[in-house]
Amino acid sequence: MADSFNEETMVKDAPRGAAADVEMAEGEAGAASENPNAELPFAEGGPEDAPAPRTTFLQYLTSPVVTLLVGSGENETILTAHQGLLTRSPFFAEACAEFVDDGSPRQIELPGEDLDAMGCFLEFLYTADYFPRKVPGQRTLEKDPSTPEVDMTGEQLLKHAKVYTLADKFGLTHLKNLASSKIHCVNSTAKGEIAYARYIYQFTPPTDTAIRVPVANFWATRSHTLRAEAEDEFRDLCLQFPQFGYDVLTRVLDDKLKRERNEKMHPGAPGSARKRPRHSSTTQA
């Protein structure tokens, strides 16, 4: 090919000085082969460019064990976890950086955290998931004989919501996304949705639109039917968290404006069916 390398031709046709340079370079290469510690003239990269060694799971398990004190008083529960896994969280990495190697206990107090959410967090650290897992290819979760098919009180929704806020605090984005996706797999009632919405508007910042927008959208598109099942709770929620009521009203007005524009542009066209963000049951206990 056009870029073929012909060393004989290059040395023959080159000026005398250039040929001498080539011979000298070859001599240096020979010296380098005799002395492996010699620095190669055209070496690329170096030890700093080598990829970092992979941390094995065994290394995680042989790291120091950290005691976690979850809750307070009579409700305090002792959990343990390997420091190597805990430090995947920026929150715990900072806390573990305070430990000293003098034989003193490695202990972290978490008085305000939910015990079940902490259990899910630790399960995620060790297995990359937590129960119940999502069924592959479906918008459902694994069956749990201890929980009803329909979340009547919001307990199942709150389980994942608490994991979501815990993951946000501990700085694990993947766990946040996983918990959010499981929320949309729960089949619940209006009262369950109210309990979930109240938690979200109480424990997440207004800037967290990823979790708040679906809540407002859900109530904006379904409140005309679900409000009748939990009208008192719906009113109390709007009064307790005016931002919730404003977000729902904004979505309702935006949808109304969009429909009016579509009707002007396409007179007589049928309206598009609304899709519910997640399953719900209108039955009550």
MARPAKOL-392825 format. One record per residue: residue in one letter; x, y, z of N, C-alpha, C, O in turn. Coordinates in steps of 0.001 Angstrom, whole numbers, padded with zeros to 6 digits, always signed. Atoms other than C-alpha are relative to their C-alpha. Layout:
// residues N
aXYZXYZXYZXYZ/...
END
This chain:
// residues 285
m+000834-001199+000000+000000+000000+000000+000866+001245+000000+002087+001151+000118/a-000767-001232+000201+001014+003645-000333+000880+000331+001175+001947+000917+000991/d-000770-000369-001177+002247+003983+003253+000927-001105+000459+001370-001091+001608/s-000880+001099-000399+004374+000786+003220+001348+000540+000422+001836+001520-000140/f-001269-000471-000559+007598+001155+005198+001127-000813-000607+001147-002036-000465/n-001161+000663+000586+010859+000350+003309+001230+000597+000627+001685+001671+000233/e-001101-000565-000776+013741+000801+005710+001249+000138-000844+001968+001129-000717/e-001202-000056+000818+016478-000014+003152+000018+001230-000873+001025+001933-000956/t+000077-001139+000909+015293+002614+000715+000185+001293+000759+000878+002199+000296/m-000091-001245-000759+014933+005246+003434+001426+000272+000433+001869+001419+000381/v-001367-000205-000458+018470+004690+004757+000909+000325-001184+001790+001177-001078/k-000849-000206+001177+020011+004540+001268-000165+001379-000577+000808+002039-000941/d+000283-001273+000649+018270+007639-000041+000195+001182+000934+000250+002324+000478/a-000114-001101-000950+018681+009675+003112+001391+000575-000012+002335-000127-000374/p-001331-000588-000124+021570+012101+003609+000805-000759+001029+000259-001445+001893/r-000893+000761-000893+024601+010719+005420-000322+000230+001460-000317-000708+002258/g+000308-000292-001407+023697+012458+008634-001239-000726+000474-001298-001219+001601/a+001242+000669-000386+020211+011003+008605+000232-001471+000231-000310-002060+001167/a-000275+001427-000182+021569+007484+008118+000675-000242+001330+000381-001214+002026/a-000677+000149-001285+023838+007997+011081-000974+000062+001150-000832-000645+002148/d+001011-000101-001059+020845+009032+013136-000743-001311+000160-001027-001742+001278/v+000723+001265-000054+019061+005813+012214+000829-001058+000693+000323-001801+001534/e-000856+000987-000624+022059+003695+013169+000119+000233+001494+000133-000719+002274/m-000121-000306-001415+022385+005497+016483-001255-000410+000758-001176-000929+001872/a+001251+000388-000651+018716+004937+017280-000067-001496+000199-000544-001976+001227/e+000029+001445-000134+019118+001231+016586+000925-000448+001121+000624-001384+001861/g-000919+000348-001075+022115+001135+018894-000600+000244+001364-000407-000541+002294/e+000635-000305-001281+020144+002788+021652-001033-001050+000356-001162-001450+001513/a+001014+001020-000266+017351+000271+021247+000643-001279+000490+000113-001947+001378/g-000685+001200-000448+019869-002567+021585+000455+000126+001434+000361-000819+002218/a-000442-000213-001379+021266-001035+024737-001161-000116+000962-001023-000643+002067/a+001178+000072-000876+017770-000719+026137-000410-001434+000249-000857-001778+001344/s+000393+001396-000189+017123-004419+025528+000940-000708+000961+000533-001617+001685/e-000944+000584-000932+020289-005283+027424-000238+000509+001415-000031-000209+002393/n+000267-000589-001314+019348-002937+030242-001484+000317+000120-001911+001392-000301/p+001463-000217-000057+015611-003295+030975-000389+001219+000802-001522+001686+000694/n+000335-001176-000790+015806-000364+033379+000242+001300-000752-000121+002379-000283/a-000262-001216+000778+016937+002036+030658-001297+000553-000557-002221-000200-000862/e+001213-000644+000508+014360+004524+029463-000020-000056-001516+000925+000390-002165/l+000123+000082+001450+013159+003847+025930-000191+001395-000571-000900+002211+000018/p+000085-001358+000544+013529+006898+023634-001383+000394-000462-001751+001567-000392/f+001322-000331+000519+010042+006648+022175-001095-000753+000744-002147-001046+000175/a+001004+000729-000775+008184+004855+024952-001236+000857+000204-001139+002055+000469/e+001270-000704-000177+004496+005782+025204-000654-000459+001294-000590-001631+001667/g+000691+000347-001240+002531+005915+028401+000978-000236+001125+002161+000088+001027/g-000834+000253-001160+003826+004856+031757-000820-000655+001081-001990-000972+000868/p+000752+000648-001096+002848+003346+035089-001271+000744+000364-002249+000127+000784/e+001190-000748-000378+000388+006188+035674-001155-000225-000961-002305+000073-000637/d+001052+000239+000977-001509+005189+032529-000629-001380+000150-001641-001662-000492/a+000535+001346-000170-002101+001602+033676-001370+000069+000664-001576+000878+001569/p+001331-000022-000615-005759+000843+034511+000058-000409+001457+000867-001250+001849/a+000042+000328-001427-006604+000707+038189-000456-001437+000185-001354-001887-000527/p+000413+001391-000211-006886-002850+039513-001445-000062+000477-001904+000797+001229/r+001407+000168-000373-010448-004116+039910-000109-000415+001465+000626-001280+001942/t+000257+000383-001386-011739-004281+043453-000902-001225+000011-002023-001180-000496/t+000779+001235-000021-012944-007813+044051-000998+000012+001154-000861+000769+002115/f+001000+000085-001064-015934-008737+046143+000639-000517+001289+000229-000145+002389/l-000700+000502-001174-013589-010617+048457+000673+001139+000763+000700+001137+001993/q-000628-001149-000655-011746-007360+049141-001028+000811+000781-000732+001329+001857/y+001059-000675-000745-015050-005768+050116-000271-000740+001318-000420-000128+002375/l+000375+000799-001174-015755-008639+052512+001110-000073+001038+000845-000365+002204/t-001102+000027-000964-012319-008482+054112+000314+001389+000563+001250+001548+001346/s-000172-001340-000559-012625-004744+054829-000587+000039+001411-001365-000845+001769/p+000507-000064-001380-013368-003640+058428-001530+000040+000057-002193+000562-000839/v+001451+000006-000218-016874-004163+059768-000394+001243+000792+000213+001567+001812/v+000476-001230-000634-018772-001003+060704-001350-000271+000664-002223-000911+000076/t+001271+000132-000711-021555-000919+063298-000873+001218-000281-000427+002358-000145/l+000954-001072+000280-024626+001120+062345-001092-000038+001063-001768-001054+001227/l+001047-000105-001020-026938+002289+065147-001176+000753-000609-001140+001976-000747/v+001155-000569+000693-030322+002859+063479-001133+000211+000992-001496-000707+001726/g+001046-000326-000955-033067+004613+065451+000607+000498+001308+001812+000727+001408/s-000473-000497-001294-032841+005766+069037-000850-000587+001132-001963-001064+000912/g+000738+000492-001161-033875+004734+072544-000345-001469-000110+000491-002286-000496/e+000443+001391+000040-035896+001541+072734-000097-000522-001420-000084-001733-001641/n+000135+000408+001403-036224+001515+068947+001344-000099-000718+001385-000311-001930/e-001317+000071+000633-032480+001495+068326+000318-001446-000388+000134-002374+000399/t-000369+001316+000515-031316-001427+066205+001434+000045-000509+001854+001010-001148/i-001396+000076+000425-027739-002531+065568+000099-000784-001305-000334-001934-001385/l-000286+000654+001272-026787-003341+061981+001505+000066-000230+002189+000912+000346/t-001420-000025+000340-023352-004134+060576+000164-000106-001511-000679-000681-002200/a-000301+000064+001431-021797-003745+057131+001489+000179-000196+002166+000757+000654/h-001421-000133+000298-018375-003923+055531+000299+001409-000508-000414+001953-001352/q-000357-001381+000332-016664-000572+055217+000262+000169-001488-000070+001209-002056/g-000291-000097+001423-015520-001309+051665-001235+000230-000845-001181+000928-001858/l+001258-000202+000718-019131-001464+050515-000660+001310+000417-001189+002034-000426/l+000625-001233-000486-020390+001380+052686+000588+001235-000676-000138+002182-000982/t-000650-001191+000539-017852+003799+051241-000306+000238-001472+000174+001216-002046/r+000511-000305+001346-019445+003482+047807-000974+001172+000066-001240+001830-000939/s+000865-001150-000248-021805+006053+049307+000852+001167+000469+001623+001014+001416/p-000762-001169-000461-020306+009563+049598-000267+000341+001459+000636+000778+002172/f+000361-000284-001393-022168+009991+052892+000841-000851+000952+001413-000334+001911/f-000746+000891-000885-020509+006945+054460+001506+000102-000230+002287-000131+000692/a-001425-000194+000248-017165+007582+052775+000540+001119+000885+001635+001021+001438/e-000407-001117-000857-017010+010884+054638+000001-000401+001470+000897-000028+002226/a+000079+000432-001396-018114+009279+057902+001134-000964+000349+001714-000865+001430/c-001045+000985-000259-015615+006406+057613+001387+000631-000021+002324+000094+000570/a-001295-000683+000046-012799+008859+056867+000402+000508+001379+001571+000825+001603/e-000285-000479-001350-013063+009927+060523+000551-001104+000900+001048-000820+001990/f-000476+001108-000822-012119+006465+061803+001526+000029+000095+002211+000463-000831/v-001445+000119-000198-008635+005910+063224+000333-001458+000294-000447-002168+000927/d-000407+001393-000180-006733+002624+063233+000700-000202+001343+001886-000531+001396/d-000567+000191-001333-006220+002433+066993-000744-001081+000783-000594-001210+001998/g+000749+001063-000650-008528-000490+067689-001345+000424+000547-002093-000418+001042/s+001290-000468-000505-011497+001682+068668-001116-000445-000941-000864-000655-002128/p+001112+000474+000822-014966+000612+067413-000300+000951-001160-000229+002173-001029/r+000433-000783+001160-016032+001746+063971-001521+000041+000051-002189-000947-000255/q+001429-000107-000295-019517+003035+064703-000568+001289-000566+000038+002355-000458/i+000684-001162+000567-021967+005365+062952-001432+000011+000520-002141-000991+000422/e+001356-000132-000536-025174+006630+064556-000928+000602-001048-000613+001613-001676/l+001015-000457+000959-028278+007037+062373-001347+000044+000710-002223-000771+000421/p+001194+000009-000853-030995+008007+064857-001306+000274-000728-002361-000180-000284/g+001242-000384+000666-033497+009390+062368-000373-000825-001206-001347-000503-001886/e+000257+000768+001220-033374+006722+059645-001007-001122+000229-001124-001663+001328/d+000984+001079-000034-036085+004190+058848+000722-001344-000093+001566-001540-000968/l-000708+001283-000076-034986+000645+059726-000201-000827-001270+000762-001384-001798/d+000262+000800+001194-036676-001070+056767+000719+000582-001216+001261-000162-002033/a-000698-000640+001118-035253+001478+054314+001497-000259+000094+002151-000464-000928/m-001412+000305-000172-031784+000919+055804+000296-001441-000399+001345-001728-000977/g-000177+001390+000409-032228-002806+055301+000035-000132-001520+000842-000882-002068/c+000017+000017+001475-033091-002220+051634+001283+000602-000556+001822+000120-001553/f-001244-000644+000430-030077+000083+051297+001170-000978+000084+001962-001080-000852/l-001095+000950-000167-027701-002568+052676-000152-001181-000958+000840-001681-001488/e+000231+001080+000960-029310-005271+050537+000458+000426-001393+001022-000374-002139/f-000435-000521+001298-028659-003072+047504+001523+000024-000096+002082-000315-001139/l-001464-000049+000026-024998-002601+048460+000602-001377-000280+001595-001495-000999/y-000559+001346+000130-024446-006359+048621-000487-000729-001252+000210-001612-001752/t+000574+000789+001108-026693-007528+045743-000367+000834-001225-000757+000267-002246/a+000369-000908+001096-027316-004442+043492-001513+000047-000218-001959+000493-001275/d+001458-000088+000086-031086-004753+044157-000557-000177+001400+000197-000422+002342/y+000635+000283-001286-033591-005092+046990-001400-000541-000252-001989-000289-001303/f+001304+000652+000141-036820-007020+047552-001137+000993+000279-001028+001846+001161/p+000228+000904+001123-039283-007058+045937+000629+000518-001289+000597+001716-001571/r-000627-000378+001252-037459-007071+042625-001037+000146-001104-002148-000372-000999/k+000888-000161+001143-039014-006059+039327+000012-001271-000836+001059-001890-001024/v+000094+001157+000884-040259-008871+037110+000495+000419-001380-000041+001373-001944/p-000553-000400+001305-038212-008723+033860-001069+000066-001089-001870-000855-001252/g+000928-000165+001117-040202-007398+030924-001413+000357+000391-002283+000444-000476/q+001345-000329-000457-043221-006499+033063+000046+001212+000924+001095+001577+001454/r+000094-001137-000909-044428-003542+035069-000585-000451+001326-001538+000136+001837/t+000458+000570-001264-044889-005603+038198+001211-000369+000850+002340-000422+000361/l-001040+000412-000934-042894-006638+041261-000217-001454+000398-001304-002000+000210/e+000125+001357-000508-042205-010066+042715-001128-000081+001024-001371+000867+001772/k+001086+000182-000950-045089-011447+044714+000563-000173+001413+001529-000903+001638/d-000372+000105-001407-044783-011038+048460-001229-000491+000765-002185+000266+000930/p+001171+000543-000694-047179-013328+050391-000423+000806+001212-001577+000720+001631/s+000322-000753-001211-047019-010988+053387-000696+001332-000294-001137+002007+000636/t+000637-001275+000348-048457-007995+051486-001183-000240-000933-001140-001161-001749/p+001171+000177+000859-051858-007610+049794+000294+000392-001442+001254+001111-001720/e-000161-000317+001422-052235-007380+046023-000163+001497-000243+000533+002079-001075/v+000261-001432+000156-053585-003835+046357+000457+000725+001263+000112+000333+002378/d-000506-000787-001127-051846-001270+048559-001103+000942+000483-001295+002026-000068/m+001153-000760-000464-054818+000006+050535+000400+001228+000814-000312+002233+000805/t-000385-001071-000921-052907+002236+052969+001176+000847-000486+001466+001893+000095/g-001186-000708+000477-049876+003355+050964+001288-000560+000569+002362-000011+000322/e-001187+000571-000637-047490+001132+052934+001054-000423-001021+002246-000187-000825/q-000953+000459+001015-045930-000379+049802+000624+001178-000749+001817+001167-001053/l-000528-001195+000655-045586+003001+048105+001025+000692+000894+002075+001136+000428/l-000899-000678-000933-043984+004455+051226+001303-000758+000176+002345-000144+000407/k-001233+000799-000101-041483+001580+051397+001017+000481-001024+002171+000744-000685/h-000921-000407+001069-039970+002583+048058+000305+001495+000058+001396+001931-000312/a-000242-001445-000129-040398+006301+048712+001077+000265+001051+001905+001160+000882/k-001012-000181-001047-038321+005974+051888+001372-000458-000479+002386+000134-000111/v-001270+000413+000599-035639+004063+050000+000511+001104-000927+001710+001376-000985/y-000366-001086+000929-035682+006877+047426+000657+001159+000749+001726+001624+000353/t-000558-001142-000737-035095+009644+049986+001290-000388+000718+002189+000440+000865/l-001230+000458-000646-032476+007547+051799+001144-000040-001017+002263+000378-000720/a-001020+000059+001054-030603+006946+048537+000455+001405-000396+001626+001619-000707/d-000360-001379+000315-030717+010680+047840+000947+000554+001067+001925+001229+000746/k-000850-000478-001098-029210+011430+051248+001383-000642-000054+002390+000021+000196/f-001264+000724+000018-026517+008780+050850+000745+000141-001318+001871-000341-001443/g-000689-000287+001251-025698+009866+047288+000107-001165-000963+001089-001260-001699/l-000013+001133+000921-026573+006667+045387-001085+000195-001055-002245-000152-000835/t+000961-000326+001055-028237+007742+042140-000671-001241-000551-001873-001225-000816/h+000584+001217+000571-028743+004214+040843-001096-000553+000907-002127-001016+000420/l+001027+000481-000929-030652+003225+043984-001221+000914-000028-002351+000438+000083/k+001129-000930+000142-032791+006367+043669-000854-000368-001199-002077-000458-001097/n+000728+000336+001220-033726+005452+040113-000725-001333+000129-001839-001496-000370/l+000614+001312-000184-034426+001859+041096-001251+000107+000865-002287-000474+000541/a+001165-000170-000885-036746+002879+043947-001131+000718-000726-002297+000353-000573/s+001022-000733+000747-038563+005347+041686-000720-000910-000986-001939-000827-001138/s+000626+000904+000974-039157+002664+039058-000921-001003+000684-001918-001424+000097/k+000849+000956-000717-040608+000318+041689-001278+000663+000498-002313+000007+000621/i+001197-000731-000415-043016+003003+042888-001084-000114-001059-002261-000274-000737/h+000961+000022+001102-044664+002949+039465-000530-001401-000292-001353-001579-001189/c+000493+001371+000165-045219-000811+039759-001024-000378+001066-001589-001471+001028/v+000903+000317-001122-047387-000601+042901-001440+000313-000377-001731+001384-000910/n+001429-000169+000241-051149-001050+042560-000650+000469+001296-000694-000282+002271/s+000470-000579-001259-052773+001230+045137-001365+000645-000152-001916+000738-001249/t+001291-000683-000029-055963+003005+046156+000228+001500+000172+001361+001959+000317/a-000092-001452-000147-056746+006711+046456+000631+000369+001345+001463+001275+001404/k-000547-000324-001316-055947+006726+050180+001482-000355+000069+002266+000346+000709/g-001417+000339+000068-052673+004949+049525+000786+001058-000756+001901+001406-000367/e-000657-001040+000790-051805+007556+046906+000112+001308+000793+001085+002049+000649/i-000046-001206-000835-052642+010341+049360+001161-000096+000993+001913+000862+001172/a-001087+000189-000964-050253+008889+051962+001355+000153-000684+002285+000736-000126/y-001253-000101+000752-047551+008616+049321+000284+001445-000396+001412+001914-000243/a-000184-001401+000406-048089+012174+048011+000405+000865+001191+001252+001748+001060/r-000341-000781-001189-047951+013565+051557+001476-000209+000374+002172+000744+000722/y-001399+000273-000327-044616+011856+052185+000931+000712-000985+001914+001330-000575/i-000867-000599+001022-043124+013081+048893+000091+001513+000188+001181+002079+000098/y-000011-001458-000152-044139+016708+049490+000562+000434+001357+000893+001604+001546/q-000584-000333-001300-042887+016552+053072+001512-000238+000030+002240+000509+000683/f-001398+000410-000163-039501+014876+052567+000854+000136-001267+001995-000327-001280/t-000831-000261+001174-038327+015884+049085-000003+001502-000285-001000+002173-000019/p-000057-001440+000285-037183+019362+047981-000826+000353-001237-001033-000502-002099/p+000783-000429+001173-039261+021371+045470+000765-000167-001308+000156-000292-002370/t-000794+000142+001221-036380+021059+043009+000030-001428-000529+000468-001659-001656/d-000021+001400+000430-036790+017269+042848-001227-000298-000857-002158-000975-000422/t+001154+000176+000895-039152+017305+039890-000134-001438-000475-001226-001851-000866/a+000063+001377+000468-038266+013715+038971-000999-000824+000806-001628-001732+000263/i+000929+000751-000844-040345+012439+041898-001306+000757+000215-002351+000138+000417/r+001211-000780-000278-042819+015305+042351-000929+000123-001209-002150+000075-001061/v+000831-000195+001192-044010+015778+038774-000952-001176-000237-002132-000941-000497/p+000943+001107+000186-045445+012234+038430-001145-000001+001017-002264-000397+000691/v+001062-000063-001014-047374+012739+041692-001059+001011-000408-002254+000718-000374/a+000946-001034+000419-048930+015993+040474-000746-000419-001261-001947-000177-001384/n+000647+000455+001237-049615+014492+037038-001069-001047+000285-002145-001035-000312/f+000947+001051-000341-051316+011497+038580-001306+000586+000533-002393+000208+000096/w+001210-000570-000586-053707+013589+040655-000708+000951-000958-001928+001104-000885/a+000643-000893+000971-054328+016059+037851-000859-000784-000989-001916-000312-001410/t+000734+000773+001000-055465+013304+035493-001042-000934+000603-001937-001396-000105/r+000915+000957-000608-057318+011126+038008-000775+000541+001195-001585-000185+001772/s+000638-000524-001209-058511+013418+040791-001524+000039-000113-002223-000044+000897/h+001457-000077+000156-062007+013658+039301-000675-001300+000422-001857-001293+000765/t+000576+001266-000459-062523+009967+040164+000521-000402+001376-000233-000920+002199/l-000591+000434-001260-060120+009369+043052-000356+000906+001168-000381+000459+002315/r+000304-000933-001083-061056+012482+045022-001242-000435+000760-001338-000226+001970/a+001238+000438-000642-064488+011005+045721+000260-001089+001035-000504-001229+001990/e-000315+001064-000939-062822+008067+047512+000713+000524+001246+000649-000088+002312/a-000766-000535-001127-060674+010246+049742-000057+001519-000020+000975+002187+000029/e+000143-001449+000143-062090+013759+049508+000543+000759+001210+001194+001793+001058/d-000491-000687-001194-061323+014693+053105+001527-000004+000029+002154+001016+000316/e-001461+000106+000002-057745+013432+052834+000616+000877-001090+001671+001480-000893/f-000488-000825+001111-057314+015198+049478-000011+001486+000385+000944+002212+000108/r+000095-001391-000435-058506+018515+050936+001068+000319+001047+001718+001362+000982/d-001008-000225-001039-056253+018144+053993+001402+000080-000594+002228+000877-000148/l-001311-000019+000642-053274+017411+051747+000250+001331-000709+001349+001880-000638/c-000131-001289+000693-053911+020541+049667+000231+001142+000982+000982+002075+000695/l-000171-001049-001000-054165+022653+052821+001348-000123+000710+001970+000883+001052/q-001268+000206-000687-051103+021091+054435+001189+000351-000884+002186+000896-000411/f-001081-000271+000953-048948+021396+051312-000557+000763-001192-000885+000163-002216/p+000548-000807+001098-050162+024292+049148+000723-000228-001325+000121-000081-002388/q-000738+000250+001236-047416+023457+046638-000589-001180-000763-000596-001193-001994/f+000647+001140+000639-049149+020141+045979-001242+000453-000767-001420+000117-001938/g+001205-000493+000658-052458+021861+045238+000323+000867-001210-000348+000784-002238/y-000392-000869+001124-050711+024431+043031+000514-000828-001171+000175-000550-002321/d-000539+000839+001065-048833+021737+041081-001101-000744-000742-001074-000850-001968/v+001118+000709+000628-052028+019768+040468-000829+000958-000846-001190+000635-001978/l+000805-000975+000734-053965+022882+039434+000724+000457-001268+000101+000623-002316/t-000771-000416+001174-051168+023955+037090-000087-001031-001108-000244-000684-002278/r+000083+001055+001009-051235+020595+035344-001403-000056-000617-001538-000251-001824/v+001373+000011+000517-055041+020697+035022-000199+001139-001002-000771+000933-002073/l+000154-001149+000891-054924+024180+033476+000834-000158-001268+000397+000225-002353/d-000840+000235+001183-052046+023222+031162-000670-000982-000958-000643-000792-002174/d+000698+000977+000847-054011+020217+029913-001207+000622-000680-001491+000342-001845/k+001167-000666+000580-057092+022353+029389+000420+000912-001150-000223+000924-002200/l-000493-000885+001048-055112+024908+027384+000462-000800-001208+000219-000396-002345/k-000464+000835+001099-053529+022152+025304-001169-000549-000806-001116-000586-002036/r+001171+000516+000707-056933+020656+024485-000660+001088-000843-001076+000849-001976/e+000607-001102+000748-058286+024040+023466+000802+000333-001258+000223+000610-002308/r-000831-000263+001175-055349+024609+021133-000174-001087-001046-000258-000804-002242/n+000190+001100+000945-055768+021162+019604-001346+000084-000700-001460-000227-001886/e+001328-000124+000607-059466+021794+019040-000038+001092-001059-000726+000963-002072/k-000056-001065+000989-058693+025041+017237+000760-000427-001255+000393-000061-002371/m-000802+000444+001130-056063+023387+015051-000637-001165-000736-000486-001298-001950/h+000624+001184+000611-058039+020192+014442-001446-000101+000470-001750-000941+001317/p+001411+000035-000423-061785+020876+014819-000612-001374-000254-000449-001958-001326/g+000693+001278+000151-063788+017729+015414+000855-001218+000263+000341-002337+000249/a-000868+001150-000266-060760+015540+016186-000271-000539+001392-000423+000246+002329/p+000235+000570-001340-061332+013100+019086+001177+000257+000918+002327+000257+000478/g-001061-000240-000980-059376+013814+022249+000804-001260+000258+000281-002371+000170/s-000862+001153-000268-056453+011577+023090-000298-000548+001395-000568+000207+002329/a+000259+000633-001295-056957+009077+025902+001161+000256+000954+002326+000216+000560/r-001039-000236-000991-055088+009828+029089+000564-001329+000493-000172-002292+000707/k-000647+001198-000501-052585+007269+030255+000395+000224+001455+000997+001239+001809/r-000312-000115-001420-052229+006644+033952+001471-000324+000231+001965-001330-000280/p-001417+000256-000238-048630+006898+035185+000287-001357+000651+001323-001965+000382/r-000194+001318-000577-049060+003748+037266-001356-000582+000347-002364+000124+000317/h+001269+000670-000276-051716+001214+038218-000636+000515+001268+000054+000987+002171/s+000709-000368-001214-054373+002009+040771-001293-000784+000069-001832-001227-000945/s+001269+000671-000208-057407+000398+042237-000945+000965+000643-000558+001707+001547/t+000985-000918-000591-060575+002289+043023-000827-000691+001068-001786-000115+001582/t+000715+000696-001074-061751-000339+045506+000524+000440+001332+001686+000826+001457/q-000377-000389-001359-061673+000437+049166-000203-001169+000937-001020-002059+000702/a+000137+001070-001003-061235-001767+052183-001318+000170+000734-001637-000621+001622/
END
